[in-house]
Amino acid sequence: MGLLKITMRAPGTMPGEAEASAAMEGVSRALTAGSAACQEVTRVRNELSALRDGHRPQPHADPAKPGALCAACSVHGSIVSWPCATWSAAERILTHGKA
């Protein structure tokens, strides 16, 4: 709001020291929040990539042929074909931004 007031002031009028200081503080807080948000998005994307990469076809399987088993899902004895739901959801989020 302070930045808007400074922008919309009459031509040739300088903002007061307090007004300029408040506007700079607001801009600084906005930049800090944006930087933190970018770091969080990067962290989430890295975790999703690691999750997706853990759900791959078993080493001896051919992922091009139907029936390959997911290595991560099959660890506990489940018979889950690849691409599994976990891999598919992580891939959709990483490529399209939603599951």
N, C-alpha and C positions, 0 to 999 in steps of 0.2 A: 504494500500500500504506500509505503514511504517513497519508493522508487516512482510510483505513478504520480504522487504529489510533486516530486521534483521535476518529472517530465512535463507535467501539465501547468507548471508555473508560468507567470507572465514573462515574455521575452525580456532579457536583460536583467532579470531579478536573480540574484544568487541565493541558493538555499542557505538556511541558517546552519550553524555548526552542529547543533543537536540533530536537526533534520537530516543532514548529510551523513552524520555518524550513524544514525538509526538505519538509514537506507543501506549503508555499507555493511552494517552488522547483519541486516536481513539477507543481503546478497551472499555474504560469507556463510551464513547458516544454510542457505539454499544450496550453495556449492558443496558444502560438507555433507549435507543429506544426500545429494545426488551421487557423490563419490561413494558414500557408504552403500547406497542402493546398487550401484554398479558392482561393487565388491561382493555383495550378497548374491546378485544374479550370477556372477562368475563362479562363486562357490557352489551354488545349486547346480549350475550346468556341469561343473566338474564332477560332482557327486552323481548326477544322472548319467554322465558318460561312463563313469566307473561301474555303476550298476548295470548299464546296458552292456558294457564290454565283458562283464562277468557271465552274462547269459548268452553263450555262444554254443554252436553245435559241438557235440563231442568230437574230440580230435580225429577219430577214425571215420567220422560220418562226412558225407558229401552234402553240404547245405543246399545245393541246387536240386537235390532229389527229395521228394516228400518222405517223411518218416524219420528224418534225422532227429536225434534226441537233444534237448537242451542240457548242456553239461551241468549248469548250476542247479536247475530244477531236479535233475535226475540223481543228484548226490545222495539224497535221502531215500532213494528207492522209488520215487515217483516216475511214472512214464509220461513225460511231457514232451510233445514234439516241438521242434524249433521252427519258426520263431514263437516263443512262449509269450504269454500275456505281459510279463514284466518287460521283456525286451521290446515288444511292440509298443507298450505305453511310453517307455523311456524314449524310444526313437521318435514317436509322434510328438512328444513334448519338445524334444531337442530340435526337430525339423520344422514343426508347425506352431509350437507354442501352446498346444493344448492336447490333452489325451483323447 
